Amino acid sequence: MYLELKHLRTLEALQRTGSLVAAARRLHLTQSALSHQLKALEDRFGVPLVIRKSRPLTFTPAGKRLLDLAAQVLPQVAAAERDLVRLGGGQAGRLFIVIECHSCFEWLLPTMDAFRGDWPEVEMDLTLGFSFEPLPALLRGDVDWVVTSDPQPVAGIAYEPLFAFQVLLAVARDHPLAAKPWIEPRDLADQILITYPVERHRLDVFRRFLDPAGVQPAAQRTCELTAMMLQLVASRRGVCVLPNWALAEYLARDYVAARPLGPEPLWGTLYAAVREGERDLPYMKGFLETARTVSFRNLKGIRPVDGGAA
């Protein structure tokens, strides 16, 4: 038995997901097949690669050595595969992207920069989706990639998960709610809630937190800029609900405080919406993988999404 690319990909998947079950899903294998492959590799070299009873999985020194190899080899293999695709045609295309929050710039702009170096023939553009309906525009062909946390079952549109994030309430550091371990729906009944200017039913704070409890905020105001929203929050002119990764910088600076919604963490998922017939285009798949890689490199508090596409 020789060391193969599939072994490196298996170890990389285990590192990314932290479990045999999630890694098997990611690689489209059964858990038994993945365990057998890992055991055969360990038997071949006579050394364990992972500590199986750890959660998440912990790698032994031998496993870490192979992870270092994977980090060197797999990007080079991916680059060679992209070059072969270009040589075989299908290298050019268009990628017009729509987002609905300025916070996404934190990971999306570095993603576009990294992707541009690998796919220079793909035309890219970026716009905000506050002034039009992104999904109908995607179906019409006006745009090609929509970033959303609210996947709608629309014929002809496929959703690919990017990452999961925790939803938090941001409040001023001296706000009374900052003293609570978590937020209950009724805590927002006398608050001004600041949101992005998107439909109410698409906002997690309403759809998954307030509406099921029959609670409404005292008032709602909208703001397109995340930085402006948090400036308003810091000056006690309202509260807002944002992903943990969007708040990380402001919390590190002690600019605002944040509390979870409910005693159990409320998690959401960010998706890329694409036209069903184009999800397997090489450059579309390349951009998706680049987005995931850059996100996990740049953002704090996110986690992988098990189960593949929605």
Secondary structure as the mmCIF struct_conf table of DSSP 4:
data_model
#
loop_
_struct_conf.conf_type_id
_struct_conf.id
_struct_conf.beg_label_comp_id
_struct_conf.beg_label_asym_id
_struct_conf.beg_label_seq_id
_struct_conf.end_label_comp_id
_struct_conf.end_label_asym_id
_struct_conf.end_label_seq_id
HELX_RH_AL_P HELX_RH_AL_P1 LEU A 5 THR A 17
BEND BEND1 GLY A 18 SER A 19
HELX_RH_AL_P HELX_RH_AL_P2 LEU A 20 LEU A 27
TURN_TY1_P TURN_TY1_P1 HIS A 28 HIS A 28
HELX_RH_AL_P HELX_RH_AL_P3 GLN A 31 PHE A 45
TURN_TY1_P TURN_TY1_P2 GLY A 46 GLY A 46
BEND BEND2 VAL A 47 VAL A 47
STRN STRN1 VAL A 50 ILE A 51
TURN_TY1_P TURN_TY1_P3 ARG A 52 LYS A 53
BEND BEND3 SER A 54 PRO A 56
STRN STRN2 THR A 58 PHE A 59
HELX_RH_AL_P HELX_RH_AL_P4 PRO A 61 LEU A 87
TURN_TY1_P TURN_TY1_P4 GLY A 88 GLY A 88
BEND BEND4 GLY A 89 GLY A 89
STRN STRN3 GLY A 93 ILE A 99
BEND BEND5 GLU A 100 GLU A 100
HELX_RH_3T_P HELX_RH_3T_P1 HIS A 102 CYS A 104
HELX_RH_AL_P HELX_RH_AL_P5 PHE A 105 ASP A 118
TURN_TY1_P TURN_TY1_P5 PRO A 120 GLU A 121
STRN STRN4 VAL A 122 LEU A 128
BEND BEND6 PHE A 130 PHE A 132
HELX_RH_AL_P HELX_RH_AL_P6 PRO A 134 ARG A 140
TURN_TY1_P TURN_TY1_P6 GLY A 141 GLY A 141
BEND BEND7 ASP A 142 ASP A 142
BEND BEND8 ASP A 144 ASP A 144
STRN STRN5 TRP A 145 THR A 148
BEND BEND9 SER A 149 ASP A 150
TURN_TY1_P TURN_TY1_P7 ALA A 155 GLY A 156
STRN STRN6 ILE A 157 VAL A 171
TURN_TY1_P TURN_TY1_P8 ARG A 173 ASP A 174
BEND BEND10 HIS A 175 HIS A 175
HELX_RH_3T_P HELX_RH_3T_P2 PRO A 176 ALA A 179
BEND BEND11 LYS A 180 TRP A 182
STRN STRN7 ILE A 183 ILE A 183
HELX_RH_3T_P HELX_RH_3T_P3 PRO A 185 LEU A 188
TURN_TY1_P TURN_TY1_P9 ALA A 189 ASP A 190
BEND BEND12 GLN A 191 GLN A 191
STRN STRN8 ILE A 192 THR A 195
BEND BEND13 PRO A 197 VAL A 198
HELX_RH_3T_P HELX_RH_3T_P4 ARG A 200 ARG A 202
HELX_RH_AL_P HELX_RH_AL_P7 ASP A 204 ASP A 204
HELX_RH_PI_P HELX_RH_PI_P1 VAL A 205 LEU A 210
HELX_RH_AL_P HELX_RH_AL_P8 ASP A 211 ALA A 213
TURN_TY1_P TURN_TY1_P10 GLY A 214 GLY A 214
BEND BEND14 ALA A 218 ALA A 218
STRN STRN9 ALA A 219 THR A 222
BEND BEND15 GLU A 224 GLU A 224
HELX_RH_AL_P HELX_RH_AL_P9 THR A 226 ALA A 234
TURN_TY1_P TURN_TY1_P11 SER A 235 ARG A 236
BEND BEND16 ARG A 237 ARG A 237
STRN STRN10 VAL A 239 PRO A 243
HELX_RH_AL_P HELX_RH_AL_P10 ASN A 244 ALA A 252
TURN_TY1_P TURN_TY1_P12 ARG A 253 ASP A 254
BEND BEND17 TYR A 255 VAL A 256
STRN STRN11 ALA A 257 PRO A 260
STRN STRN12 LEU A 261 LEU A 261
BEND BEND18 GLY A 262 GLU A 264
STRN STRN13 TRP A 267 ARG A 275
HELX_RH_3T_P HELX_RH_3T_P5 GLU A 276 GLU A 278
TURN_TY1_P TURN_TY1_P13 ARG A 279 ASP A 280
BEND BEND19 LEU A 281 LEU A 281
HELX_RH_AL_P HELX_RH_AL_P11 PRO A 282 ASN A 298
BEND BEND20 LYS A 300 GLY A 301
STRN STRN14 ARG A 303 ARG A 303
TURN_TY1_P TURN_TY1_P14 ASP A 306 GLY A 307
BEND BEND21 GLY A 308 GLY A 308
#
